[in-house]
Amino acid sequence: MAHYRTAPTYEQPLVIGSNTSSVYYRWFQDIDLGSPPSSELTVTATGSPFTYSSNMKGNLVVSGGTVTAISISRSGTFYATGQTSGVFTLAANDQLMIVYSAVPTLVFMPL
C-alpha cells in the first residue's frame, strides 16, 4: 500500500495551481491534522513531591493514586493548579510538581 503523506523530496517542485504540488498538499495536510511525533510515554514517579520536567511540548495525564496538590512552573516559580488529576499541557522545559501519598499513574503524550 502506498503511503501518500510522506515528506516531499527536493526534486518535487512546489508550484501553486499545479498537480506537482499534490505531494506538498498531502504533506501539509498531514501536519495540520496533527499526526503525533511519537507514542505516549509512561512516567514513573520516584517520590513525593515528584517534579516532572518536560523536554518537549505535550500533555501529562495524571490519574489515580492519592494526589493532594499539583503545581506548574515555567520560570522556576510554581503555581498551584487547584487540581489533583487531569491533563496538563506543557511546553518544552515546563515543570509539573505532584504531591501524593499513593503513587498516581502518569502518562506523557507528545504533541
Secondary structure as the mmCIF struct_conf table of DSSP 4:
data_model
#
loop_
_struct_conf.conf_type_id
_struct_conf.id
_struct_conf.beg_label_comp_id
_struct_conf.beg_label_asym_id
_struct_conf.beg_label_seq_id
_struct_conf.end_label_comp_id
_struct_conf.end_label_asym_id
_struct_conf.end_label_seq_id
TURN_TY1_P TURN_TY1_P1 TYR A 4 ARG A 5
HELX_LH_PP_P HELX_LH_PP_P1 THR A 6 THR A 9
TURN_TY1_P TURN_TY1_P2 TYR A 10 GLU A 11
BEND BEND1 GLN A 12 GLN A 12
TURN_TY1_P TURN_TY1_P3 ILE A 16 GLY A 17
BEND BEND2 SER A 18 SER A 18
HELX_RH_3T_P HELX_RH_3T_P1 ASN A 19 SER A 21
HELX_RH_AL_P HELX_RH_AL_P1 SER A 22 LEU A 33
TURN_TY1_P TURN_TY1_P4 GLY A 34 GLY A 34
BEND BEND3 PRO A 37 SER A 38
STRN STRN1 LEU A 41 VAL A 43
BEND BEND4 GLY A 47 PRO A 49
STRN STRN2 PHE A 50 SER A 53
BEND BEND5 ASN A 55 LYS A 57
STRN STRN3 GLY A 58 SER A 63
BEND BEND6 GLY A 64 GLY A 65
STRN STRN4 THR A 66 SER A 73
BEND BEND7 ARG A 74 GLY A 76
STRN STRN5 PHE A 78 ALA A 80
BEND BEND8 GLY A 82 GLY A 82
BEND BEND9 THR A 84 SER A 85
STRN STRN6 GLY A 86 LEU A 90
TURN_TY1_P TURN_TY1_P5 ALA A 92 ASN A 93
STRN STRN7 GLN A 95 ALA A 102
HELX_LH_PP_P HELX_LH_PP_P2 VAL A 103 PRO A 104
STRN STRN8 THR A 105 PRO A 110
#
